[in-house]
Amino acid sequence: MLPGRRDDNDRNSVLSSPYPGILPVVPPGTDVPTRSNAATAASAAGVRALSAQVIAFYFRAPVKAFFRTRVDYLAYARSVHQAHNAQLMKAVTNDRTASRLGITLRQTWLWMRGTTPGLLASVIRQQGWRVIPAQILPPLIANVSVGAVLYTSYLHILGHLHEGSSKSAKRVYPPPHPLDTFTAGFLAGSFQSVIAAPLDAIQARYDHRDLMAGNGNGKPRSMWSFSAEKLREIGLRGIFAGWGLSFVKDSLGSAVFFSTFEYVKAQGYYRFITWYYGGLNEDIIDTLTRKRPTNRTGASVDHGDGSHQPAVIRPHYAIEPMFLLLAGISASFAQQVLLFPLTHIQVKHWDHLEELDAKAVRLRNSAAANPDKPVRRWRMLRAYYHAYQETWAQCTAEAASQGRGLLAQLYRGFWWNTIRQVPSTSAGLIIFELVRRNYGLGDGEVRIMRDNYDILLN
């Protein structure tokens, strides 16, 4: 037996030698036990699997990139910036020594300060970094939470309505029926409206002057303390005041949004592929199989035993991401058609909430001062109904005063706001789809069978 080698007849013996061999010799005592290696490998595999599941869940449906923010997280920063910017603009205008070019450059610089990075930098420079957790993070967390509730509820409900959607597959085929996606979106939006009712109540009564008033120590009140105090003040009844409009907006808006998105992304894509690659002759089939080959190329194959295996062609890889982008834009536009007039009415109705809160406080105090007096439980409901009537009358009167019809008044500024509502990140959905294909479960292959060839989607 050579020095430093292990005898094949005695596998438990490990001999060491000070003389190096052809291969490096492992010193004794440094071998890692097999059980430890297995545990390390299992841990690494578990981490990889968990990471893949998390990424797959996030990228499974890129519809999230088109979600609208419910709460303006820059409202406080914008109010502080506008007050400071007005002073700077006045100083620039009153500067008689500056040239016209200098004034234009200064005004351009002030305009750039109004962008999102400029707003954050301005408010941090004026009030310090504490403004981020006190004023910026609360609405950001609210937006993330509400979006997670809507998205998770939609997937869960759609999985119950359509069996194929309950699997975390890369591709669902056949896709869910539009009625299923409409129902799932309607129920998910209804559930979201209940969860988001406190956020809407705070946003309806939000006034940056209440925050700027401070809490007695010269510093502005945080959004946390303002929200908690406002919710205690209005109570459960005030939280759901005006909830009817939020329910209609969330339920119908989500139903239209999801059904439009899924229809264009799935049914529209499959129909286009079937139409565009349908009825091909042998020469085109052979060209496509050679240009975008699969595991086997060429035309249909005859194995000699009577079995005939059709040729397989793959559509161009850019078609599906383009349909994904078109689906997001179409869904945003369809949702905006419904939500834009309702939002106009809701903003008008929010002006009545402070009056309704004051009336509720008066009724509460009156009931506490006169406990023997019978309580009229439907009094506030009648007040809420009258508030809706007043809101509608106000919208009608506003349209009549400007010489427009009611619909024309409600859709005033629709196109500009619609363009702004479609997020700039919609183009990034193509990248999202590529990542989703890598981390989705299953191979994601779908075959659309034609007469003498198959269309492979993968």
Order of alpha helices (4+ residues) and beta strands (2+ residues): alpha-alpha-alpha-alpha-alpha-alpha-alpha-alpha-alpha-alpha-alpha-alpha-beta-beta-beta-alpha-alpha-alpha-alpha-alpha-alpha-beta-beta
